[in-house]
C-alpha cells in the first residue's frame, strides 16, 4: 500500500520507478550514516549548544538529500520543469 502511494505522488514517469527507488534508498542510507557521523563530530569538536549543532547538521544533510534526490535520483533539470 505504501509503495502504491509513493509511486502515485512521488514518481511522475520521467525515470524507471525501480531504479528511482533504489537511488532514493541509497541516498537515504548514505544520508543517515553521514548525518550520524557528522553530528558526532560536531558534538566532539565544538562547545556549542546541542540544539544548535543539531540544527546545523539537520540543515546541511537536508540540503544534501534534497539536492541528490532532485538532480541525481529524479534527474530534474531546469529545462524540464
URZICOR-V759379 format. One record per pair of residues at least 6 apart in sequence whose C-alpha atoms are under 8 Angstrom apart, sorted by sequence separation. I is the first residue (numbers start at 1). J is the second residue. D is the distance in Angstrom with one decimal. If there is no record, write none. Layout:
BEGIN
i | j | d
I | J | D
I | J | D
END
This chain:
BEGIN
i | j | d
11 | 17 | 6.9
69 | 75 | 8.0
70 | 76 | 5.8
71 | 77 | 7.0
43 | 50 | 7.1
7 | 17 | 7.6
43 | 53 | 7.0
42 | 53 | 6.5
39 | 53 | 7.2
39 | 54 | 6.9
39 | 57 | 6.1
38 | 57 | 7.1
35 | 57 | 6.8
35 | 58 | 7.7
35 | 61 | 6.4
31 | 61 | 6.6
31 | 64 | 7.8
31 | 65 | 6.9
28 | 65 | 7.3
27 | 65 | 6.8
27 | 68 | 7.1
27 | 69 | 7.3
24 | 69 | 6.7
24 | 73 | 6.4
23 | 73 | 5.5
20 | 73 | 5.8
20 | 74 | 6.7
15 | 74 | 6.8
14 | 74 | 7.5
15 | 75 | 7.8
END
